[in-house]
Every structure is written in structure tokens, then in C-alpha cells.
Amino acid sequence: MILPKEVCKILDIRQGDYLTVKLKGTAILLEKEETRCVFCGNEKDLQKKYGEIICSSCLEKLIKAGFESDKK
Ligand SMILES: [Zn+2]
């Protein structure tokens, strides 16, 4: 299956990304799966931080390294 380039660009879908397929009546819905840590690819203990999906261990490392920007 090939997705139009424009669609991939808008959703930031790259080759190898996982897409969730859902059925809605007779229509097929494709949803981009955001289930991996952007740093290590971990699929567990994920949370959204700084607009990215980050696992708790990477988040801890970031905070320890002084990247915590929530407290200003
Ligand atoms: Zn991680």
C-alpha cells in the first residue's frame, strides 16, 4: 500500500513507521502509532513531554541532565 506523499508529510510518517488500521463502516482508517520513546524506542512507561513521546527512564535522564524546562 502506498500513501500519498502529502499525507506522509503532514502526519510525519516515515518508512517503517507503524500505522494502526481501523474500520469505520466501509472506510479504512489509518492512524499513526505514537507508541515509542523518541530517544530509545522503548514502548513502556511512555509519557508525552515537550511534545514528544518519552519513556520514564529517558525522562529521568533528561531531568537529571538539567533539561527540565517546566519549572521556570
Ligand atoms: Zn526512552
N, CA, C, O and the ligand as a Tripos MOL2 file, in Angstrom:
@<TRIPOS>MOLECULE
protein
  289   287    73     0     0
PROTEIN
NO_CHARGES

@<TRIPOS>ATOM
      1 N           0.8420   -1.1980    0.0000 N.3       1 MET1
      2 CA          0.0000    0.0000    0.0000 C.3       1 MET1
      3 C           0.8790    1.2500    0.0000 C.2       1 MET1
      4 O           1.8700    1.3230    0.7270 O.2       1 MET1
      5 N           0.5140    2.2080   -0.8030 N.am      2 ILE2
      6 CA          1.3050    3.4370   -0.8840 C.3       2 ILE2
      7 C           0.4360    4.6230   -0.4660 C.2       2 ILE2
      8 O          -0.6680    4.8160   -0.9750 O.2       2 ILE2
      9 N           0.9530    5.3980    0.4580 N.am      3 LEU3
     10 CA          0.2420    6.6000    0.9010 C.3       3 LEU3
     11 C           0.7400    7.7970    0.0980 C.2       3 LEU3
     12 O           1.9200    7.8780   -0.2450 O.2       3 LEU3
     13 N          -0.1650    8.7200   -0.1970 N.am      4 PRO4
     14 CA          0.2740    9.9270   -0.9220 C.3       4 PRO4
     15 C           1.3480   10.6700   -0.1380 C.2       4 PRO4
     16 O           1.3010   10.7420    1.0900 O.2       4 PRO4
     17 N           2.3000   11.2120   -0.8510 N.am      5 LYS5
     18 CA          3.4250   11.9280   -0.2320 C.3       5 LYS5
     19 C           2.9600   13.0350    0.7040 C.2       5 LYS5
     20 O           3.5180   13.2390    1.7820 O.2       5 LYS5
     21 N           1.9200   13.7470    0.2630 N.am      6 GLU6
     22 CA          1.4280   14.8810    1.0610 C.3       6 GLU6
     23 C           0.9280   14.4070    2.4210 C.2       6 GLU6
     24 O           1.1530   15.0560    3.4430 O.2       6 GLU6
     25 N           0.2420   13.2600    2.4150 N.am      7 VAL7
     26 CA         -0.2990   12.7120    3.6660 C.3       7 VAL7
     27 C           0.8450   12.3420    4.6130 C.2       7 VAL7
     28 O           0.7890   12.6490    5.8040 O.2       7 VAL7
     29 N           1.8580   11.6970    4.0960 N.am      8 CYS8
     30 CA          3.0140   11.3050    4.9030 C.3       8 CYS8
     31 C           3.7010   12.5340    5.4920 C.2       8 CYS8
     32 O           4.1510   12.5270    6.6380 O.2       8 CYS8
     33 N           3.7710   13.5830    4.6870 N.am      9 LYS9
     34 CA          4.4370   14.8100    5.1130 C.3       9 LYS9
     35 C           3.6790   15.4530    6.2720 C.2       9 LYS9
     36 O           4.2710   15.8570    7.2730 O.2       9 LYS9
     37 N           2.3580   15.5400    6.1150 N.am     10 ILE10
     38 CA          1.5290   16.1810    7.1380 C.3      10 ILE10
     39 C           1.6020   15.4040    8.4550 C.2      10 ILE10
     40 O           1.7310   15.9980    9.5250 O.2      10 ILE10
     41 N           1.5190   14.0850    8.3720 N.am     11 LEU11
     42 CA          1.4990   13.2550    9.5790 C.3      11 LEU11
     43 C           2.9030   12.8640   10.0390 C.2      11 LEU11
     44 O           3.0650   12.1920   11.0570 O.2      11 LEU11
     45 N           3.9140   13.2880    9.2830 N.am     12 ASP12
     46 CA          5.2940   12.9460    9.5990 C.3      12 ASP12
     47 C           5.4850   11.4340    9.6610 C.2      12 ASP12
     48 O           6.1190   10.9030   10.5720 O.2      12 ASP12
     49 N           4.9270   10.7690    8.6800 N.am     13 ILE13
     50 CA          5.0710    9.3090    8.6030 C.3      13 ILE13
     51 C           6.3080    8.9920    7.7720 C.2      13 ILE13
     52 O           6.4730    9.4940    6.6600 O.2      13 ILE13
     53 N           7.1650    8.1600    8.3250 N.am     14 ARG14
     54 CA          8.3560    7.7700    7.5910 C.3      14 ARG14
     55 C           8.2980    6.2820    7.2990 C.2      14 ARG14
     56 O           7.5220    5.5410    7.9030 O.2      14 ARG14
     57 N           9.1200    5.8670    6.3780 N.am     15 GLN15
     58 CA          9.1760    4.4650    6.0250 C.3      15 GLN15
     59 C           9.4990    3.6360    7.2630 C.2      15 GLN15
     60 O          10.4530    3.9300    7.9840 O.2      15 GLN15
     61 N           8.7090    2.6110    7.5030 N.am     16 GLY16
     62 CA          8.9470    1.7670    8.6600 C.3      16 GLY16
     63 C           8.1140    2.1410    9.8670 C.2      16 GLY16
     64 O           8.0860    1.4110   10.8580 O.2      16 GLY16
     65 N           7.4210    3.2960    9.7870 N.am     17 ASP17
     66 CA          6.5480    3.6880   10.8950 C.3      17 ASP17
     67 C           5.3400    2.7590   10.9510 C.2      17 ASP17
     68 O           4.8780    2.2460    9.9320 O.2      17 ASP17
     69 N           4.8400    2.5550   12.1730 N.am     18 TYR18
     70 CA          3.6770    1.6950   12.3350 C.3      18 TYR18
     71 C           2.3970    2.5020   12.1890 C.2      18 TYR18
     72 O           2.2770    3.6170   12.6970 O.2      18 TYR18
     73 N           1.4560    1.9130   11.4880 N.am     19 LEU19
     74 CA          0.1590    2.5530   11.3400 C.3      19 LEU19
     75 C          -0.9110    1.6050   11.8730 C.2      19 LEU19
     76 O          -0.8720    0.4010   11.6210 O.2      19 LEU19
     77 N          -1.8600    2.1630   12.6080 N.am     20 THR20
     78 CA         -2.9700    1.3660   13.1070 C.3      20 THR20
     79 C          -4.1070    1.4250   12.0970 C.2      20 THR20
     80 O          -4.5110    2.5030   11.6590 O.2      20 THR20
     81 N          -4.6120    0.2630   11.7370 N.am     21 VAL21
     82 CA         -5.7080    0.1980   10.7690 C.3      21 VAL21
     83 C          -7.0210   -0.0240   11.5130 C.2      21 VAL21
     84 O          -7.1580   -0.9640   12.2960 O.2      21 VAL21
     85 N          -7.9670    0.8460   11.2580 N.am     22 LYS22
     86 CA         -9.2870    0.7040   11.8820 C.3      22 LYS22
     87 C         -10.3560    0.7550   10.8070 C.2      22 LYS22
     88 O         -10.2030    1.3980    9.7680 O.2      22 LYS22
     89 N         -11.4370    0.0570   11.0910 N.am     23 LEU23
     90 CA        -12.5540    0.0810   10.1580 C.3      23 LEU23
     91 C         -13.6550    0.9720   10.6840 C.2      23 LEU23
     92 O         -14.0390    0.8870   11.8500 O.2      23 LEU23
     93 N         -14.1530    1.8210    9.8200 N.am     24 LYS24
     94 CA        -15.2940    2.6560   10.1880 C.3      24 LYS24
     95 C         -16.3190    2.4880    9.0910 C.2      24 LYS24
     96 O         -16.2360    3.1190    8.0380 O.2      24 LYS24
     97 N         -17.2950    1.6210    9.3550 N.am     25 GLY25
     98 CA        -18.2380    1.2790    8.2970 C.3      25 GLY25
     99 C         -17.4920    0.5850    7.1800 C.2      25 GLY25
    100 O         -16.9040   -0.4760    7.3930 O.2      25 GLY25
    101 N         -17.5060    1.1620    5.9960 N.am     26 THR26
    102 CA        -16.7760    0.5750    4.8800 C.3      26 THR26
    103 C         -15.4700    1.3130    4.6340 C.2      26 THR26
    104 O         -14.7400    1.0020    3.6930 O.2      26 THR26
    105 N         -15.1760    2.3070    5.4950 N.am     27 ALA27
    106 CA        -13.9510    3.0770    5.3090 C.3      27 ALA27
    107 C         -12.8240    2.5010    6.1550 C.2      27 ALA27
    108 O         -13.0520    1.9870    7.2500 O.2      27 ALA27
    109 N         -11.6350    2.5930    5.6450 N.am     28 ILE28
    110 CA        -10.4630    2.1560    6.3810 C.3      28 ILE28
    111 C          -9.7500    3.3800    6.9380 C.2      28 ILE28
    112 O          -9.3910    4.2990    6.2020 O.2      28 ILE28
    113 N          -9.5530    3.3730    8.2490 N.am     29 LEU29
    114 CA         -8.8390    4.4840    8.8750 C.3      29 LEU29
    115 C          -7.4220    4.0460    9.1980 C.2      29 LEU29
    116 O          -7.1960    2.9710    9.7530 O.2      29 LEU29
    117 N          -6.4880    4.8870    8.8450 N.am     30 LEU30
    118 CA         -5.0960    4.6160    9.1970 C.3      30 LEU30
    119 C          -4.6520    5.6530   10.2170 C.2      30 LEU30
    120 O          -4.7420    6.8550    9.9690 O.2      30 LEU30
    121 N          -4.1770    5.1910   11.3530 N.am     31 GLU31
    122 CA         -3.7040    6.1210   12.3640 C.3      31 GLU31
    123 C          -2.2340    5.8790   12.6390 C.2      31 GLU31
    124 O          -1.7820    4.7410   12.7720 O.2      31 GLU31
    125 N          -1.5090    6.9620   12.7210 N.am     32 LYS32
    126 CA         -0.0990    6.8460   13.0300 C.3      32 LYS32
    127 C           0.0480    6.4370   14.4910 C.2      32 LYS32
    128 O          -0.5780    7.0210   15.3760 O.2      32 LYS32
    129 N           0.8610    5.4520   14.7250 N.am     33 GLU33
    130 CA          1.0580    4.9760   16.0860 C.3      33 GLU33
    131 C           2.1980    5.7260   16.7550 C.2      33 GLU33
    132 O           3.3170    5.7790   16.2470 O.2      33 GLU33
    133 N           1.8850    6.3000   17.9020 N.am     34 GLU34
    134 CA          2.9110    7.0350   18.6480 C.3      34 GLU34
    135 C           3.1910    6.2580   19.9200 C.2      34 GLU34
    136 O           2.8060    6.6760   21.0120 O.2      34 GLU34
    137 N           3.8380    5.1680   19.7800 N.am     35 THR35
    138 CA          3.9990    4.3060   20.9530 C.3      35 THR35
    139 C           5.4520    4.0000   21.2530 C.2      35 THR35
    140 O           5.7530    3.0140   21.9260 O.2      35 THR35
    141 N           6.3400    4.8210   20.7700 N.am     36 ARG36
    142 CA          7.7560    4.5430   21.0430 C.3      36 ARG36
    143 C           8.4510    5.7940   21.5650 C.2      36 ARG36
    144 O           8.1830    6.9120   21.1250 O.2      36 ARG36
    145 N           9.3350    5.5730   22.5000 N.am     37 CYS37
    146 CA         10.1460    6.6700   23.0080 C.3      37 CYS37
    147 C          11.0020    7.2160   21.8650 C.2      37 CYS37
    148 O          11.6140    6.4500   21.1210 O.2      37 CYS37
    149 N          11.0430    8.5330   21.7310 N.am     38 VAL38
    150 CA         11.7960    9.1250   20.6240 C.3      38 VAL38
    151 C          13.2990    8.9320   20.7880 C.2      38 VAL38
    152 O          14.0490    9.0210   19.8160 O.2      38 VAL38
    153 N          13.7400    8.6680   22.0160 N.am     39 PHE39
    154 CA         15.1750    8.5260   22.2710 C.3      39 PHE39
    155 C          15.6600    7.0880   22.1670 C.2      39 PHE39
    156 O          16.6450    6.8110   21.4830 O.2      39 PHE39
    157 N          14.9680    6.1640   22.8480 N.am     40 CYS40
    158 CA         15.4960    4.7960   22.9040 C.3      40 CYS40
    159 C          14.5770    3.7800   22.2350 C.2      40 CYS40
    160 O          14.9560    2.6190   22.0830 O.2      40 CYS40
    161 N          13.3640    4.1970   21.8290 N.am     41 GLY41
    162 CA         12.4690    3.2640   21.1740 C.3      41 GLY41
    163 C          11.6990    2.3730   22.1360 C.2      41 GLY41
    164 O          11.0010    1.4520   21.7110 O.2      41 GLY41
    165 N          11.8250    2.6440   23.4360 N.am     42 ASN42
    166 CA         11.1010    1.8990   24.4520 C.3      42 ASN42
    167 C           9.5920    2.0380   24.2420 C.2      42 ASN42
    168 O           9.1030    3.1000   23.8560 O.2      42 ASN42
    169 N           8.8700    0.9590   24.5000 N.am     43 GLU43
    170 CA          7.4190    1.0110   24.2900 C.3      43 GLU43
    171 C           6.6460    1.0210   25.6040 C.2      43 GLU43
    172 O           5.4160    0.9750   25.6060 O.2      43 GLU43
    173 N           7.3640    1.0790   26.7110 N.am     44 LYS44
    174 CA          6.6900    1.0520   28.0100 C.3      44 LYS44
    175 C           6.9510    2.3330   28.7990 C.2      44 LYS44
    176 O           7.9350    3.0370   28.5710 O.2      44 LYS44
    177 N           6.0350    2.6140   29.7390 N.am     45 ASP45
    178 CA          6.1540    3.7920   30.6180 C.3      45 ASP45
    179 C           6.3140    5.0760   29.8210 C.2      45 ASP45
    180 O           7.1480    5.9200   30.1470 O.2      45 ASP45
    181 N           5.5210    5.2140   28.7900 N.am     46 LEU46
    182 CA          5.6540    6.3970   27.9420 C.3      46 LEU46
    183 C           4.8280    7.5530   28.4620 C.2      46 LEU46
    184 O           3.7580    7.3660   29.0420 O.2      46 LEU46
    185 N           5.3350    8.7310   28.2480 N.am     47 GLN47
    186 CA          4.5370    9.9110   28.5370 C.3      47 GLN47
    187 C           4.8850   11.0130   27.5430 C.2      47 GLN47
    188 O           5.9670   11.0350   26.9560 O.2      47 GLN47
    189 N           3.9370   11.9200   27.3780 N.am     48 LYS48
    190 CA          4.1740   12.9900   26.4310 C.3      48 LYS48
    191 C           4.8170   14.1500   27.1690 C.2      48 LYS48
    192 O           4.2760   14.6570   28.1510 O.2      48 LYS48
    193 N           5.9510   14.5520   26.6910 N.am     49 LYS49
    194 CA          6.6940   15.6290   27.3270 C.3      49 LYS49
    195 C           7.3760   16.4300   26.2320 C.2      49 LYS49
    196 O           7.9370   15.8670   25.2910 O.2      49 LYS49
    197 N           7.3230   17.7300   26.3610 N.am     50 TYR50
    198 CA          7.9280   18.6240   25.3700 C.3      50 TYR50
    199 C           7.4370   18.3060   23.9550 C.2      50 TYR50
    200 O           8.1520   18.5120   22.9740 O.2      50 TYR50
    201 N           6.1840   17.7930   23.8690 N.am     51 GLY51
    202 CA          5.6320   17.4940   22.5510 C.3      51 GLY51
    203 C           6.1660   16.2180   21.9290 C.2      51 GLY51
    204 O           5.9150   15.9350   20.7580 O.2      51 GLY51
    205 N           6.9140   15.4410   22.7280 N.am     52 GLU52
    206 CA          7.4590   14.1890   22.2200 C.3      52 GLU52
    207 C           7.0530   13.0440   23.1420 C.2      52 GLU52
    208 O           6.7190   13.2640   24.3070 O.2      52 GLU52
    209 N           7.0830   11.8360   22.6210 N.am     53 ILE53
    210 CA          6.8290   10.6700   23.4430 C.3      53 ILE53
    211 C           8.1600   10.2280   24.0500 C.2      53 ILE53
    212 O           9.1090    9.9000   23.3380 O.2      53 ILE53
    213 N           8.2050   10.2280   25.3600 N.am     54 ILE54
    214 CA          9.4500    9.8880   26.0510 C.3      54 ILE54
    215 C           9.1520    8.8530   27.1230 C.2      54 ILE54
    216 O           8.1490    8.9690   27.8270 O.2      54 ILE54
    217 N           9.9990    7.8500   27.2590 N.am     55 CYS55
    218 CA          9.7920    6.8610   28.3080 C.3      55 CYS55
    219 C          10.3120    7.4330   29.6310 C.2      55 CYS55
    220 O          11.1000    8.3780   29.6500 O.2      55 CYS55
    221 N           9.8490    6.8340   30.7380 N.am     56 SER56
    222 CA         10.1590    7.4130   32.0450 C.3      56 SER56
    223 C          11.6640    7.4040   32.3340 C.2      56 SER56
    224 O          12.1670    8.3180   32.9860 O.2      56 SER56
    225 N          12.3810    6.3940   31.8630 N.am     57 SER57
    226 CA         13.8170    6.3510   32.1610 C.3      57 SER57
    227 C          14.5810    7.4320   31.3940 C.2      57 SER57
    228 O          15.5210    8.0270   31.9220 O.2      57 SER57
    229 N          14.1750    7.6820   30.1490 N.am     58 CYS58
    230 CA         14.8170    8.7500   29.3830 C.3      58 CYS58
    231 C          14.4630   10.1080   29.9770 C.2      58 CYS58
    232 O          15.2910   11.0170   30.0290 O.2      58 CYS58
    233 N          13.2040   10.2260   30.4280 N.am     59 LEU59
    234 CA         12.7620   11.4830   31.0280 C.3      59 LEU59
    235 C          13.5710   11.7820   32.2790 C.2      59 LEU59
    236 O          13.9750   12.9170   32.5300 O.2      59 LEU59
    237 N          13.7950   10.7280   33.0530 N.am     60 GLU60
    238 CA         14.5910   10.8690   34.2780 C.3      60 GLU60
    239 C          16.0010   11.3640   33.9390 C.2      60 GLU60
    240 O          16.5480   12.2430   34.6040 O.2      60 GLU60
    241 N          16.5690   10.7740   32.8870 N.am     61 LYS61
    242 CA         17.9150   11.1770   32.4610 C.3      61 LYS61
    243 C          17.9280   12.6400   32.0360 C.2      61 LYS61
    244 O          18.8520   13.3880   32.3550 O.2      61 LYS61
    245 N          16.8760   13.0350   31.3040 N.am     62 LEU62
    246 CA         16.7900   14.4230   30.8390 C.3      62 LEU62
    247 C          16.7040   15.3870   32.0170 C.2      62 LEU62
    248 O          17.3640   16.4250   32.0460 O.2      62 LEU62
    249 N          15.8690   15.0130   32.9880 N.am     63 ILE63
    250 CA         15.6970   15.8820   34.1570 C.3      63 ILE63
    251 C          17.0110   15.9870   34.9220 C.2      63 ILE63
    252 O          17.4060   17.0710   35.3520 O.2      63 ILE63
    253 N          17.6820   14.8490   35.0850 N.am     64 LYS64
    254 CA         18.9630   14.8410   35.7970 C.3      64 LYS64
    255 C          20.0020   15.6710   35.0640 C.2      64 LYS64
    256 O          20.8640   16.2960   35.6820 O.2      64 LYS64
    257 N          19.9120   15.6700   33.7360 N.am     65 ALA65
    258 CA         20.8800   16.4230   32.9360 C.3      65 ALA65
    259 C          20.5390   17.9090   32.8870 C.2      65 ALA65
    260 O          21.2640   18.7120   32.2990 O.2      65 ALA65
    261 N          19.4000   18.2590   33.5270 N.am     66 GLY66
    262 CA         19.0680   19.6690   33.6080 C.3      66 GLY66
    263 C          18.2060   20.1850   32.4820 C.2      66 GLY66
    264 O          18.1940   21.3830   32.2010 O.2      66 GLY66
    265 N          17.4740   19.2780   31.8260 N.am     67 PHE67
    266 CA         16.6400   19.7090   30.7190 C.3      67 PHE67
    267 C          15.1990   19.9770   31.1460 C.2      67 PHE67
    268 O          14.3330   20.2480   30.3140 O.2      67 PHE67
    269 N          14.9550   19.8970   32.4450 N.am     68 GLU68
    270 CA         13.5910   20.1480   32.9180 C.3      68 GLU68
    271 C          13.2410   21.6040   32.7130 C.2      68 GLU68
    272 O          13.7800   22.4780   33.3910 O.2      68 GLU68
    273 N          12.3400   21.8700   31.7830 N.am     69 SER69
    274 CA         12.0240   23.2640   31.4510 C.3      69 SER69
    275 C          10.6510   23.6790   31.9500 C.2      69 SER69
    276 O          10.2120   24.8030   31.7070 O.2      69 SER69
    277 N           9.9670   22.7690   32.6540 N.am     70 ASP70
    278 CA          8.6230   23.1040   33.1490 C.3      70 ASP70
    279 C           8.6720   24.1100   34.2790 C.2      70 ASP70
    280 O           7.7850   24.9510   34.4230 O.2      70 ASP70
    281 N           9.7290   24.0110   35.0830 N.am     71 LYS71
    282 CA          9.8340   24.9040   36.2410 C.3      71 LYS71
    283 C          10.5840   26.1680   35.8610 C.2      71 LYS71
    284 O          11.8070   26.1620   35.7230 O.2      71 LYS71
    285 N           9.8510   27.2360   35.6960 N.am     72 LYS72
    286 CA         10.5180   28.4800   35.3560 C.3      72 LYS72
    287 C          10.0510   29.6040   36.2660 C.2      72 LYS72
    288 O          10.5070   30.7390   36.1300 O.2      72 LYS72
    289 ZN         13.4620    6.1450   26.2720 Zn       73 ZN73
@<TRIPOS>BOND
     1     1     2 1
     2     2     3 1
     3     3     4 2
     4     3     5 am
     5     5     6 1
     6     6     7 1
     7     7     8 2
     8     7     9 am
     9     9    10 1
    10    10    11 1
    11    11    12 2
    12    11    13 am
    13    13    14 1
    14    14    15 1
    15    15    16 2
    16    15    17 am
    17    17    18 1
    18    18    19 1
    19    19    20 2
    20    19    21 am
    21    21    22 1
    22    22    23 1
    23    23    24 2
    24    23    25 am
    25    25    26 1
    26    26    27 1
    27    27    28 2
    28    27    29 am
    29    29    30 1
    30    30    31 1
    31    31    32 2
    32    31    33 am
    33    33    34 1
    34    34    35 1
    35    35    36 2
    36    35    37 am
    37    37    38 1
    38    38    39 1
    39    39    40 2
    40    39    41 am
    41    41    42 1
    42    42    43 1
    43    43    44 2
    44    43    45 am
    45    45    46 1
    46    46    47 1
    47    47    48 2
    48    47    49 am
    49    49    50 1
    50    50    51 1
    51    51    52 2
    52    51    53 am
    53    53    54 1
    54    54    55 1
    55    55    56 2
    56    55    57 am
    57    57    58 1
    58    58    59 1
    59    59    60 2
    60    59    61 am
    61    61    62 1
    62    62    63 1
    63    63    64 2
    64    63    65 am
    65    65    66 1
    66    66    67 1
    67    67    68 2
    68    67    69 am
    69    69    70 1
    70    70    71 1
    71    71    72 2
    72    71    73 am
    73    73    74 1
    74    74    75 1
    75    75    76 2
    76    75    77 am
    77    77    78 1
    78    78    79 1
    79    79    80 2
    80    79    81 am
    81    81    82 1
    82    82    83 1
    83    83    84 2
    84    83    85 am
    85    85    86 1
    86    86    87 1
    87    87    88 2
    88    87    89 am
    89    89    90 1
    90    90    91 1
    91    91    92 2
    92    91    93 am
    93    93    94 1
    94    94    95 1
    95    95    96 2
    96    95    97 am
    97    97    98 1
    98    98    99 1
    99    99   100 2
   100    99   101 am
   101   101   102 1
   102   102   103 1
   103   103   104 2
   104   103   105 am
   105   105   106 1
   106   106   107 1
   107   107   108 2
   108   107   109 am
   109   109   110 1
   110   110   111 1
   111   111   112 2
   112   111   113 am
   113   113   114 1
   114   114   115 1
   115   115   116 2
   116   115   117 am
   117   117   118 1
   118   118   119 1
   119   119   120 2
   120   119   121 am
   121   121   122 1
   122   122   123 1
   123   123   124 2
   124   123   125 am
   125   125   126 1
   126   126   127 1
   127   127   128 2
   128   127   129 am
   129   129   130 1
   130   130   131 1
   131   131   132 2
   132   131   133 am
   133   133   134 1
   134   134   135 1
   135   135   136 2
   136   135   137 am
   137   137   138 1
   138   138   139 1
   139   139   140 2
   140   139   141 am
   141   141   142 1
   142   142   143 1
   143   143   144 2
   144   143   145 am
   145   145   146 1
   146   146   147 1
   147   147   148 2
   148   147   149 am
   149   149   150 1
   150   150   151 1
   151   151   152 2
   152   151   153 am
   153   153   154 1
   154   154   155 1
   155   155   156 2
   156   155   157 am
   157   157   158 1
   158   158   159 1
   159   159   160 2
   160   159   161 am
   161   161   162 1
   162   162   163 1
   163   163   164 2
   164   163   165 am
   165   165   166 1
   166   166   167 1
   167   167   168 2
   168   167   169 am
   169   169   170 1
   170   170   171 1
   171   171   172 2
   172   171   173 am
   173   173   174 1
   174   174   175 1
   175   175   176 2
   176   175   177 am
   177   177   178 1
   178   178   179 1
   179   179   180 2
   180   179   181 am
   181   181   182 1
   182   182   183 1
   183   183   184 2
   184   183   185 am
   185   185   186 1
   186   186   187 1
   187   187   188 2
   188   187   189 am
   189   189   190 1
   190   190   191 1
   191   191   192 2
   192   191   193 am
   193   193   194 1
   194   194   195 1
   195   195   196 2
   196   195   197 am
   197   197   198 1
   198   198   199 1
   199   199   200 2
   200   199   201 am
   201   201   202 1
   202   202   203 1
   203   203   204 2
   204   203   205 am
   205   205   206 1
   206   206   207 1
   207   207   208 2
   208   207   209 am
   209   209   210 1
   210   210   211 1
   211   211   212 2
   212   211   213 am
   213   213   214 1
   214   214   215 1
   215   215   216 2
   216   215   217 am
   217   217   218 1
   218   218   219 1
   219   219   220 2
   220   219   221 am
   221   221   222 1
   222   222   223 1
   223   223   224 2
   224   223   225 am
   225   225   226 1
   226   226   227 1
   227   227   228 2
   228   227   229 am
   229   229   230 1
   230   230   231 1
   231   231   232 2
   232   231   233 am
   233   233   234 1
   234   234   235 1
   235   235   236 2
   236   235   237 am
   237   237   238 1
   238   238   239 1
   239   239   240 2
   240   239   241 am
   241   241   242 1
   242   242   243 1
   243   243   244 2
   244   243   245 am
   245   245   246 1
   246   246   247 1
   247   247   248 2
   248   247   249 am
   249   249   250 1
   250   250   251 1
   251   251   252 2
   252   251   253 am
   253   253   254 1
   254   254   255 1
   255   255   256 2
   256   255   257 am
   257   257   258 1
   258   258   259 1
   259   259   260 2
   260   259   261 am
   261   261   262 1
   262   262   263 1
   263   263   264 2
   264   263   265 am
   265   265   266 1
   266   266   267 1
   267   267   268 2
   268   267   269 am
   269   269   270 1
   270   270   271 1
   271   271   272 2
   272   271   273 am
   273   273   274 1
   274   274   275 1
   275   275   276 2
   276   275   277 am
   277   277   278 1
   278   278   279 1
   279   279   280 2
   280   279   281 am
   281   281   282 1
   282   282   283 1
   283   283   284 2
   284   283   285 am
   285   285   286 1
   286   286   287 1
   287   287   288 2
@<TRIPOS>SUBSTRUCTURE
     1 MET1         2 RESIDUE 1 A MET
     2 ILE2         6 RESIDUE 1 A ILE
     3 LEU3        10 RESIDUE 1 A LEU
     4 PRO4        14 RESIDUE 1 A PRO
     5 LYS5        18 RESIDUE 1 A LYS
     6 GLU6        22 RESIDUE 1 A GLU
     7 VAL7        26 RESIDUE 1 A VAL
     8 CYS8        30 RESIDUE 1 A CYS
     9 LYS9        34 RESIDUE 1 A LYS
    10 ILE10       38 RESIDUE 1 A ILE
    11 LEU11       42 RESIDUE 1 A LEU
    12 ASP12       46 RESIDUE 1 A ASP
    13 ILE13       50 RESIDUE 1 A ILE
    14 ARG14       54 RESIDUE 1 A ARG
    15 GLN15       58 RESIDUE 1 A GLN
    16 GLY16       62 RESIDUE 1 A GLY
    17 ASP17       66 RESIDUE 1 A ASP
    18 TYR18       70 RESIDUE 1 A TYR
    19 LEU19       74 RESIDUE 1 A LEU
    20 THR20       78 RESIDUE 1 A THR
    21 VAL21       82 RESIDUE 1 A VAL
    22 LYS22       86 RESIDUE 1 A LYS
    23 LEU23       90 RESIDUE 1 A LEU
    24 LYS24       94 RESIDUE 1 A LYS
    25 GLY25       98 RESIDUE 1 A GLY
    26 THR26      102 RESIDUE 1 A THR
    27 ALA27      106 RESIDUE 1 A ALA
    28 ILE28      110 RESIDUE 1 A ILE
    29 LEU29      114 RESIDUE 1 A LEU
    30 LEU30      118 RESIDUE 1 A LEU
    31 GLU31      122 RESIDUE 1 A GLU
    32 LYS32      126 RESIDUE 1 A LYS
    33 GLU33      130 RESIDUE 1 A GLU
    34 GLU34      134 RESIDUE 1 A GLU
    35 THR35      138 RESIDUE 1 A THR
    36 ARG36      142 RESIDUE 1 A ARG
    37 CYS37      146 RESIDUE 1 A CYS
    38 VAL38      150 RESIDUE 1 A VAL
    39 PHE39      154 RESIDUE 1 A PHE
    40 CYS40      158 RESIDUE 1 A CYS
    41 GLY41      162 RESIDUE 1 A GLY
    42 ASN42      166 RESIDUE 1 A ASN
    43 GLU43      170 RESIDUE 1 A GLU
    44 LYS44      174 RESIDUE 1 A LYS
    45 ASP45      178 RESIDUE 1 A ASP
    46 LEU46      182 RESIDUE 1 A LEU
    47 GLN47      186 RESIDUE 1 A GLN
    48 LYS48      190 RESIDUE 1 A LYS
    49 LYS49      194 RESIDUE 1 A LYS
    50 TYR50      198 RESIDUE 1 A TYR
    51 GLY51      202 RESIDUE 1 A GLY
    52 GLU52      206 RESIDUE 1 A GLU
    53 ILE53      210 RESIDUE 1 A ILE
    54 ILE54      214 RESIDUE 1 A ILE
    55 CYS55      218 RESIDUE 1 A CYS
    56 SER56      222 RESIDUE 1 A SER
    57 SER57      226 RESIDUE 1 A SER
    58 CYS58      230 RESIDUE 1 A CYS
    59 LEU59      234 RESIDUE 1 A LEU
    60 GLU60      238 RESIDUE 1 A GLU
    61 LYS61      242 RESIDUE 1 A LYS
    62 LEU62      246 RESIDUE 1 A LEU
    63 ILE63      250 RESIDUE 1 A ILE
    64 LYS64      254 RESIDUE 1 A LYS
    65 ALA65      258 RESIDUE 1 A ALA
    66 GLY66      262 RESIDUE 1 A GLY
    67 PHE67      266 RESIDUE 1 A PHE
    68 GLU68      270 RESIDUE 1 A GLU
    69 SER69      274 RESIDUE 1 A SER
    70 ASP70      278 RESIDUE 1 A ASP
    71 LYS71      282 RESIDUE 1 A LYS
    72 LYS72      286 RESIDUE 1 A LYS
    73 ZN73       289 GROUP 0 **** ****
